[in-house]
Amino acid sequence: MHATVGDRLHVLGRMIGADEGLGEVLEVRGDQEGAPPYLVRFSDGHEGVVFPGPNCIVEQREHE
């Protein structure tokens, strides 16, 4: 998985009806460029360090 600051991280629900998470990558903390873990601010306002699993998708931000 590869992300940069400003990308969006989608955390998909693991069960039918489970809530999905959506957040913005604030910081990339991996040893390699773009590698996890990521500091993410979620749409509900909380922030946390995320090690994305197979239920996560990175949506690359559009560069202006």
C-alpha positions as CSV (number, residue, x, y, z in Angstrom):
1,M,0.0,0.0,0.0
2,H,1.2,3.5,-0.9
3,A,-0.1,6.8,0.3
4,T,0.9,10.5,0.5
5,V,-0.3,13.3,2.7
6,G,-3.8,14.4,1.6
7,D,-4.9,11.1,0.3
8,R,-8.1,9.6,1.6
9,L,-8.2,6.3,3.4
10,H,-11.4,4.2,3.1
11,V,-11.8,1.5,5.8
12,L,-14.5,-0.9,4.5
13,G,-16.8,-2.7,6.9
14,R,-16.0,-6.3,7.4
15,M,-19.6,-7.4,7.8
16,I,-22.8,-6.4,6.0
17,G,-24.2,-3.3,7.7
18,A,-21.0,-2.5,9.4
19,D,-19.9,1.2,9.4
20,E,-17.2,2.3,7.0
21,G,-14.5,4.8,7.9
22,L,-13.2,7.6,5.8
23,G,-10.2,9.7,6.7
24,E,-7.5,12.0,5.4
25,V,-3.8,11.0,5.6
26,L,-2.1,13.6,7.7
27,E,1.3,12.0,8.0
28,V,3.2,9.0,6.4
29,R,5.3,7.3,9.1
30,G,6.6,4.3,7.2
31,D,10.3,3.5,6.7
32,Q,9.9,3.5,3.0
33,E,8.4,6.3,1.0
34,G,4.6,6.1,1.1
35,A,4.5,3.0,3.4
36,P,2.3,2.6,6.4
37,P,1.7,3.4,9.2
38,Y,-0.3,6.6,8.5
39,L,-1.6,9.2,10.9
40,V,-5.2,9.7,9.7
41,R,-8.0,12.1,10.7
42,F,-11.4,10.5,10.3
43,S,-14.6,12.2,9.2
44,D,-15.9,12.1,12.9
45,G,-12.8,14.2,13.9
46,H,-10.7,11.6,15.7
47,E,-7.1,11.0,14.7
48,G,-5.2,7.8,15.0
49,V,-2.2,5.8,13.6
50,V,-3.4,3.2,11.1
51,F,-1.7,0.1,9.8
52,P,-4.1,-0.6,6.9
53,G,-5.4,-4.1,6.4
54,P,-7.0,-5.8,3.4
55,N,-10.2,-3.9,4.0
56,C,-8.6,-0.5,3.3
57,I,-8.4,1.4,0.1
58,V,-6.3,4.5,-0.6
59,E,-7.8,7.1,-2.8
60,Q,-5.0,9.3,-4.3
61,R,-5.7,13.0,-4.1
62,E,-5.9,15.0,-7.3
63,H,-2.8,17.2,-7.8
64,E,-3.6,20.7,-8.9
